[in-house]
Amino acid sequence: MADCKRAIVVTSFGTSYNENRAKTIEAIERQAAEEFPGWDIRRAFTSRMIIKKILERDGERIDYISDAMERLVSEGYGQVVVQPTHIMNGTEYDDVVRIVADHCGNIPVLRMGKPLLTTSEDYDELVEALEGSLLKEIADEEALVLMGHGSEHYANATYSQLQIKLWLAGHDDVFVTTVEGYPEFDDTIRLMEGCGKKKAVLFPLMVVAGDHANNDMAGDEDDSLKSVLESHGYEVRCIVRGMGEYPEFRELFMDHIRDAVSKI
């Protein structure tokens, strides 16, 4: 099948922030195109709401994951790798796996890439990526708080595992919290008391800095992470950038694509 058509489907929840999408999701897609010559790069979102909003506002049509798969079938692709940009193996990823599995009989070779944090080694590599990028932006007197989305899915344990990995790597002033899962903001603030620092830097543990980063993390509402920390006497600054803006984090997704391609 050396001459068959090949595609990598970069699958994201999506964002309606065009500028942020260019800096993150599109940056991942561009890097995939550079690192995997001979493979066509396709985009798919898993949020129908965002797809609808972009279509109505901008006239731009982005495929839902099932539409992207059906398009590849109709165009005769023989090898397809679906790489999610999800952080963990949660609800969104489960949905992608289910939809992709429905097309196993229609595409001769079909492989799934892993979310960012899947194996124990993935956590170690993320910590190394943090050390090579974001942590260089943090002053000695500052604590770093990584804010994830959170979920009722059992994969929410991802955040606690990352916290342990960070502490075992010697980063006792780096904390993980979530908007909709565990640890909650109050839990994290209790943990922060032990590091003795009263300055905090907030960063979204998300590929794209969208609504959650701008509002739940850095917003001025009383229940934002920034406001809650300030009410506890912390001096806070926010880095409102998605992980996809950093080449060190994008490379982790490239590693997962390489792993999937190697199994073809």
ABEGO torsion letter per residue (X at the ends): XAABBBBBBBBBAEBABAAAAAABAAAAAAAAAAABBGBBBBBBBABAAAAAAAAAAAGBBBBBAAAAAAAAAAAGBABBBBBBABABBBAAAAAAAAAAAAAAAABABBBBBBBABABAAAAAAAAAAAAABAAAABBAABBBBBBBAEBABAAAAAAAAAAAAAAAAGBAABBBBBAABOBBAAAAAAAAAAAGBABBBBBBBBABBBAAAAAAAABABAABAAAAAAAAGBBBBBBBBBAAABAAAAAAAAAAAAAAAAAX
